């Protein structure tokens, strides 16, 4: 009997471990959040999204904006190459996030999408360029945080980027849609099945976020996991009450109510947090890591 109980206990532990998730963090929009290397050295994160390439498409010269960290206009962000490589050496995937809430981005056609994909490949991924904004480091992929501009041609951009995976190193595609389903901007792109990880923003959206009860969030989670053909879906949250207008989940509620309700999904991938600066203030990732 004791043997059977021990075996059952071991099997349960294996099942939990098999569905253990990771934490994705956004970095780049606050000079007070520490360096990229320091971010990766915390041991808390499996993905770091560099935010943002906020200007691109429609004939505009692409421009990265990493707030107080470096000045791209004077080529001052190339020094991040060393940090990026140190993160990757720890097994952390480093993504470039395109878009954002306040960017100037727009795709006018499939040809425009192809031009943007070519730029991203040559300047941030495995291609070659004399003007790589982050230096020679090869990022792991592109994260779509599309919150404006157009609803068109993001699927084209995803296809063109995905095709570069055939040239050697896989180009990961991730996205951060809003939790109301389907997403207003990238619904078509998400249906392509080309996205590896989708971290849904369950905040600033009262109809589908946590608000003392989990019904709305759980219903939305089930729809996202059932209808989006991504490898893994993440629960996107603000890392502190100040990080978003609404949707913050206290650590105790997350670990006792929310995570137990969603971790049973085969597509559960973990938790995404906005952002590193607010996580530093709250210690949120450290508090939840063993539960994710």
Secondary structure by P-SEA (a helix, b strand, c coil): caaaaaaaaaaaaaaaaaabbbbbbbcccccccccaaaaaacccccbbbccccccccccccbbbbccccccccccccccaaaaaaaaaaacbbbbbbccccccccccccaaaaaaaaaaaaaccccccccccccccccccbbbbbcccccccaaaaaaaaaaaaccccccbbbbbbbcccccccccccccccccccccccccccccccccccccaaaaaaaaaaaacccccbbbbbbbccccccccccccaaaaaccccccccccccccbbbcccaaaaaaccccccccccc
